[in-house]
């Protein structure tokens, strides 16, 4: 298995849990993170080695290292001849690897359909050449893939079974030492070092403006292990080092506890939707990466909650629009809605509850059934 970032590690850990229940003698190895290791996975390389933000200088700088890892991994897998290879998301890395392995007669499964419905539809041909089966986390994806001759199964989203339909806000607040009546904003500037570099200062400067408007608001920041010191340094630069509660991980507790989240576009926005939280989605990247993304985008939305609801149910502030002033204004609008327009928040929560139920499936059984068919095929 290969998972290339924190969100992939989380999904892969949940998949491995189901696989171990079905096949107790399962042996697994490759590239992964702590959630996978917890399920007995042997991480030959840590997942953060593959974590790259955008298409610009960082990709150029890391290209040789990443290609070297893929070459070594391909050689090792060719020698070990696993029964099956499962690439978890990370399509830029995994699809080429899967195509090579499939050419050697090794069965390949890709978990999480690349977002060909949102951007880069040219990937469909690569998917068809690279994988025996795709495990899809959104219900509309298998039909789209079938039209292009790609076998796929909708397995639901594993997080929809982990996150309760009605999150326990009181317990989450108690765990973080927050009061029942506190106004709480969760700041999630991303899980990659490069995302932190692009977004954390913007988020913290927005927090300073929010604090100026409403001094009683409390801020919590779940920090990915290993990036806490970077986040603390940026908080100090923003003059907020004493005003933020910076957590070691605990993003789910932070989302359960908060009233609103200011959040980087990505898987975390879906997690926020499953926690039924109002949010402001933001993103910023290098100029070249932004230009490439704009040309390849197929839909007007970037955030997963908006894509899945097919509407701007929450605001998106991207690139030059993601100024501290604009971010603060949109967060304060949700805070004000809690007091003066609760029906707006209730309507959003109802949309997210409907979405949550749509994504709930017996993922472990559906995924392992599909994997079994690939193994027998």
C-alpha positions in Angstrom: 0.0 0.0 0.0 1.0 3.6 -0.5 -0.6 6.6 1.2 1.0 9.9 0.5 -0.3 12.3 3.1 -2.2 12.5 6.4 -5.6 12.2 4.9 -4.6 9.1 2.9 -3.0 7.6 6.0 -6.3 8.0 7.9 -8.3 6.4 5.1 -5.8 3.6 4.7 -5.8 2.9 8.4 -9.6 2.4 8.4 -9.3 0.2 5.3 -6.6 -1.9 6.9 -8.7 -2.4 10.0 -11.4 -4.0 7.8 -8.9 -6.0 5.8 -7.4 -7.4 9.0 -10.8 -8.5 10.3 -11.4 -10.4 7.0 -7.8 -11.7 6.7 -6.3 -12.0 10.1 -3.0 -13.2 8.7 -2.7 -10.1 6.5 0.8 -8.7 6.0 1.1 -5.2 4.6 3.9 -2.8 3.9 4.9 0.1 1.7 4.6 3.9 2.3 2.3 5.1 5.1 1.8 6.9 8.4 0.9 6.3 12.0 -2.7 5.2 11.4 -1.5 2.4 9.1 1.3 1.4 11.4 -1.2 1.0 14.2 -2.9 -1.6 12.0 0.3 -3.6 11.7 1.5 -1.9 8.5 5.3 -1.9 7.9 6.2 1.6 6.7 9.3 1.3 4.5 9.1 5.1 4.0 6.9 7.6 6.0 4.0 9.0 4.2 5.2 12.7 4.5 8.0 11.9 2.0 5.4 12.1 -0.8 3.6 15.2 0.5 4.0 18.0 -2.1 2.0 21.2 -2.4 1.1 22.3 -6.0 3.1 22.1 -9.2 5.8 24.8 -8.7 9.2 25.0 -7.1 8.6 22.6 -4.3 7.7 19.8 -6.9 10.9 20.6 -8.8 13.0 20.6 -5.7 11.5 17.3 -4.4 11.1 15.5 -7.8 14.4 13.6 -7.8 13.8 12.3 -4.2 10.2 11.2 -5.0 11.1 9.5 -8.3 14.0 7.7 -6.4 11.5 6.4 -3.8 9.2 5.2 -6.5 12.0 3.5 -8.3 13.2 1.7 -5.1 9.6 0.8 -4.2 8.9 -0.6 -7.6 12.0 -2.8 -7.4 11.1 -4.0 -3.9 7.5 -4.9 -4.9 8.7 -6.6 -8.1 10.9 -8.8 -5.9 8.3 -9.4 -3.2 5.4 -10.0 -5.6 2.5 -9.0 -3.3 -0.9 -10.6 -3.9 -2.3 -7.1 -4.4 -1.2 -3.5 -4.4 -3.5 -0.7 -3.1 -2.7 2.9 -3.9 -4.5 5.2 -1.5 -5.2 8.5 -3.2 -1.9 10.3 -4.2 -2.7 9.7 -7.9 0.4 11.6 -9.2 2.6 9.0 -7.5 0.4 5.9 -7.4 -1.1 5.7 -10.9 2.4 5.4 -12.6 3.4 2.9 -10.0 0.2 0.9 -10.4 0.7 0.9 -14.2 4.2 -0.6 -13.8 3.0 -3.2 -11.3 0.0 -4.2 -13.4 2.4 -4.6 -16.4 4.3 -7.2 -14.2 1.1 -9.1 -13.5 0.5 -7.7 -10.0 -3.2 -6.9 -9.2 -3.8 -3.2 -8.5 -6.6 -1.4 -6.7 -6.9 2.4 -6.3 -8.7 3.6 -3.2 -10.3 7.1 -3.7 -11.2 7.9 -7.2 -9.0 10.8 -8.5 -11.2 13.9 -8.9 -11.7 13.6 -12.6 -15.1 15.0 -12.3 -13.6 18.3 -10.9 -10.4 18.7 -12.8 -7.8 16.9 -15.0 -10.3 14.5 -16.8 -7.3 13.3 -18.9 -6.5 11.1 -16.0 -9.3 8.7 -17.0 -7.1 7.0 -19.6 -4.3 6.6 -17.1 -6.6 5.1 -14.5 -7.9 2.6 -17.1 -4.4 1.5 -17.9 -3.2 1.4 -14.3 -5.8 -0.2 -12.1 -7.9 -3.4 -12.0 -10.5 -1.7 -9.7 -11.3 1.6 -8.1 -12.8 1.9 -4.6 -14.9 5.0 -4.7 -15.9 7.2 -1.7 -18.6 9.2 -3.5 -21.8 7.6 -5.0 -21.7 9.2 -8.4 -18.2 8.0 -9.3 -18.6 4.3 -10.4 -21.1 5.2 -13.2 -18.7 7.9 -14.5 -15.8 5.4 -14.4 -17.9 2.6 -16.0 -18.5 4.9 -19.0 -14.8 4.8 -19.6 -14.4 1.1 -19.1 -13.0 1.3 -15.5 -14.3 -1.2 -13.0 -15.3 0.5 -9.7 -17.3 0.0 -6.5 -18.9 2.6 -4.3 -17.8 1.8 -0.7 -18.9 4.9 1.1 -16.6 7.2 2.9 -14.9 5.5 5.9 -15.1 8.8 7.9 -18.9 8.8 7.7 -19.0 5.8 9.9 -16.4 7.1 12.3 -17.8 10.6 12.8 -21.2 10.4 14.6 -24.3 11.9 13.0 -24.7 14.1 16.1 -21.2 15.0 17.4 -20.8 15.5 21.1 -19.8 19.2 21.3 -20.0 19.3 25.1 -17.6 16.4 25.5 -15.2 17.8 23.0 -15.2 21.2 24.7 -14.7 19.6 28.1 -11.7 17.7 26.7 -10.2 21.0 25.6 -11.0 23.0 28.7 -13.6 25.2 26.8 -16.8 26.4 28.3 -20.3 25.5 27.0 -21.0 29.1 26.1 -17.6 30.1 24.7 -17.5 31.2 21.1 -14.9 29.0 19.4 -13.2 29.2 16.0 -11.0 26.3 14.8 -8.2 27.2 12.5 -7.0 24.4 10.2 -4.4 25.8 7.8 -3.5 22.4 6.3 -1.5 19.2 7.0 1.5 19.8 4.8 4.4 22.0 5.6 3.9 24.0 2.4 0.3 24.6 3.1 1.2 25.9 6.5 3.7 28.2 4.9 1.1 29.6 2.5 -1.9 29.8 4.8 -1.1 29.9 8.5 0.0 33.5 8.6 -3.1 34.5 6.7 -5.3 32.6 9.1 -3.6 34.0 12.2 -3.8 37.5 10.9 -7.5 36.9 10.3 -7.8 35.6 13.8 -6.3 38.8 15.1 -8.9 40.8 13.2 -11.7 38.6 14.6 -10.3 39.0 18.1 -10.4 42.7 17.7 -14.0 42.6 16.7 -15.0 40.1 19.3 -12.4 39.8 22.1 -14.1 36.9 23.8 -13.7 34.5 20.9 -11.3 31.6 21.5 -9.1 30.0 18.9 -8.0 26.4 18.7 -5.4 25.1 16.2 -4.9 21.3 15.7 -1.3 20.9 14.5 -0.1 17.9 12.6 2.6 16.2 14.6 6.0 17.5 13.5 4.6 20.8 12.3 3.7 22.3 15.7 6.9 24.2 16.1 6.4 25.8 12.7 2.9 26.8 13.6 4.0 28.2 16.9 6.7 30.3 15.1 4.1 31.7 12.7 1.7 32.4 15.6 4.4 34.4 17.3 5.1 36.4 14.1 1.4 37.2 14.0 1.5 38.4 17.6 -0.9 35.6 18.7 1.4 33.2 20.5 -0.6 33.6 23.8 -4.0 33.7 22.1 -4.2 30.4 20.3 -4.7 26.9 21.9 -2.3 24.9 19.6 -3.1 21.2 19.9 -1.1 18.1 19.1 -3.3 16.7 16.3 -6.9 16.3 17.7 -8.5 17.8 14.6 -11.7 15.8 15.1 -12.0 17.1 18.7 -11.4 20.6 17.4 -14.1 20.3 14.8 -16.5 18.8 17.3 -15.8 21.7 19.7 -15.9 24.7 17.5 -18.7 27.0 16.3 -17.0 27.8 13.0 -13.8 26.7 11.3 -11.5 28.5 9.0 -10.1 25.7 7.0 -7.8 24.8 4.1 -9.4 23.2 1.1 -9.0 19.5 1.1 -10.2 16.3 2.9 -10.5 18.2 6.2 -13.4 20.3 4.7 -15.4 17.1 4.3 -14.6 16.2 7.9 -15.9 19.6 8.9 -19.1 19.0 7.0 -19.5 15.6 8.7 -19.2 17.4 12.0 -22.0 19.8 10.7 -19.8 22.9 11.2 -20.1 26.2 9.4 -16.9 26.9 7.6 -14.9 29.3 5.5 -12.7 27.4 3.0 -9.5 29.0 1.9 -6.5 28.1 -0.2 -3.3 29.7 -1.6 -0.5 28.3 -3.6 2.4 29.4 -5.9 1.5 31.4 -8.9 2.4 28.7 -11.4 0.4 26.0 -9.6 -2.6 28.4 -9.4 -2.5 29.0 -13.2 -2.3 25.3 -14.0 -5.1 24.5 -11.6 -7.4 27.2 -13.0 -6.9 25.9 -16.6 -7.7 22.3 -15.6 -10.7 23.0 -13.3 -14.1 21.7 -14.5 -16.4 23.0 -11.8 -17.0 26.4 -10.1 -16.3 24.9 -6.7 -13.1 23.8 -5.0 -14.2 22.8 -1.5 -15.6 19.2 -1.2 -18.8 20.3 0.7 -19.7 22.7 -2.1 -18.8 20.1 -4.8 -20.9 17.4 -3.2 -23.9 19.8 -2.6 -23.4 21.3 -6.0 -23.8 24.8 -4.6 -21.8 27.4 -2.7 -23.2 26.3 0.7 -20.1 27.7 2.4 -17.8 30.5 1.2 -14.6 29.8 -0.7 -11.8 32.4 -0.7 -9.0 31.3 -3.0 -5.6 32.7 -3.9 -5.7 36.6 -4.0 -9.2 36.6 -2.4 -7.8 34.8 0.7 -6.8 38.0 2.5 -6.9 38.2 6.3 -9.6 40.9 6.1 -11.9 38.8 3.8 -11.3 35.6 5.9 -12.1 37.5 9.1 -15.3 39.0 7.6 -16.7 35.6 6.5 -15.9 33.9 9.8 -17.6 36.8 11.7 -20.6 36.4 9.4 -21.1 32.8 10.6 -20.5 33.9 14.3 -23.2 36.6 13.9 -25.5 34.1 12.2 -25.4 31.9 15.3 -26.9 34.8 17.3 -29.1 36.6 14.8 -29.9 34.1 12.0 -29.9 30.6 13.5 -32.1 29.3 10.7 -29.2 29.8 8.3 -27.0 27.5 10.4 -29.8 25.0 10.9 -30.3 24.8 7.1 -26.6 24.2 6.5 -26.5 21.5 9.2 -29.5 19.8 7.6 -27.7 19.7 4.2 -24.6 18.2 5.9 -26.7 15.6 7.7 -28.2 14.5 4.5 -24.7 14.3 2.9 -23.5 12.3 5.9 -26.2 9.7 5.5 -25.5 9.4 1.8 -21.8 8.6 2.5 -22.5 6.0 5.2 -22.0 2.5 4.0 -20.4 -0.7 5.4 -17.1 0.4 3.9 -15.0 -2.5 5.3 -17.3 -5.2 3.8 -17.8 -3.5 0.5 -14.1 -2.8 0.0 -12.9 -6.2 1.0 -15.6 -7.9 -1.1 -14.3 -5.9 -4.1 -10.6 -6.7 -3.3 -11.5 -10.4 -3.0 -13.0 -10.3 -6.5 -9.9 -8.7 -7.9 -7.8 -11.4 -6.2 -9.9 -14.1 -7.7 -10.1 -12.5 -11.1 
